[in-house]
Amino acid sequence: MKNYFDLTDRVALVTGCSTGLGVQMAKALASQGCNIVALARRQELIEKVASEIAEEYGVKTLPVRCDITDTEMVNAAVKKIMDEFGRIDILINNAGTGAVAPAEDITDEQFGNELNINLFGSFKVARAVAKAAMIPAKYGRIINIASMYGLVGNKIAPCSPYHAAKGGVVNLSRGLAGEWGKYGITVNCICPGYFWTPLTKETLNTDWFKEYSKTVIPMERYGNEGELDTAAIFLASPASSYVSGIMVPVDGGYTCV
């Protein structure tokens, strides 16, 4: 039986891999035999994540501390990974942030921070990985984690800078897909809906938000742990070789109504 999603001996760099969805997707790739680089700012957390993944899945792991808004740190991190593994086959740009406040009260600093982390940071990592690893190898899988909020607006949680930044990630993915396709690199985008994470649990756990979600999500519930994994595995695998520049909402139907 052919395993279409076999990632044995591949190397995946996952940013924001200290908690939440980043860790879940890293474990999903490791379950298919992929070696994992866990990149985030908090050293103790990525060391714990890397150790857990190595022990559970028997793959090689490497924790790398990096602030994706710092170009020098990003370039140094990519060099460290290349020195260790000699390749980066998969990049999941997952690191991000989200400010919630009415648009009329958003400060310049808040808006700039959203763009700098969610959009510019994703570009910095993609640029470094493509230049050092994927373009020379003529192969790569880049998966940018945007949001369903990058595709639509919303009435319940005012976060216009987040909408702007994640919308930028969506079209950045199209732009890079168009530019790097000739190198055998696919660039795609996953747009998650409401998932339980350390960033969202405080909001999602309220009664009023649970009631609201039932009116706007056709499946009438939040996403469960693991429900993002199959999209990540598919887009990271050799099986998706002719899939590039697409947006995959994993949102229980939120963006279809």
C-alpha positions, 0 to 999 in steps of 0.5 A: 500500500502506498503512503501518499503522505510519507515524510520520512527524512524530510525536515520541517521548520515550524515557527510559533512551535512553542504552544497551540496549533504550531505544536499540533501541526509539528506532531502531525508531520512527525507522525509521518516520519518528518524531522522537526525544527521547533522555532519560537522565542521561548527557549524552555518551551521549544526544548520541551516540545522538541524533546516530546516529539523526538521521544514520541515519534522517534524523529530528529528534532532541533529547538531554535530560539528566534524572533521572526521580526529580527532579520539577523536572528532569522538568517542565523536560525536558518544557517543553524538548521542548514548546518545541522540537517543540510536541508529544509523541505517544509516551512510552516509559518505559524507564528503570529499575534492578535490585537483586539480593540475597536478600530477607532482606538487602535494605536499606530504601534498596535497596527505596526506590530500586527503587520510586523509579526504576522505579515513581515515576519512570515515573509522574512522566514520564507525569504531566508528558507527559500534562498538558503534551502529550497531554491538551491534544492529546487524543491519546497513546501511553504505553508503560511498560516493565515486565518479565516479573518484574512478572507472576511470581516467580523462583527464580534471581535474588533481586530482590523489590524489582524484582518489586514495582516492575515489578508496580507498573508493570503495574498503574499502566499499567492505572490510567492507561489507565482514567483517561486513555482519555477523552483519546484516550491509550492506556497499555500495558505491554511486559514483556520477558524475558531480553534482552542489555543492559549491565545483564544481560549479566554474568548472562546470559553465565554458563554456569549461567544459559544452562542455567537459561534452557533449562529455563524459556524454551520457546524455549530462548534469550534475546531478540535485539536487535530482537525488542522493536521490533515490539511497541513500534512497534505500541503507538506507532502510530495502528494501536493506537488501540483497544488500551489497558491491556494487558500484552505479554510479549515473553519467549520464552514464559517466563510461559506455563509 
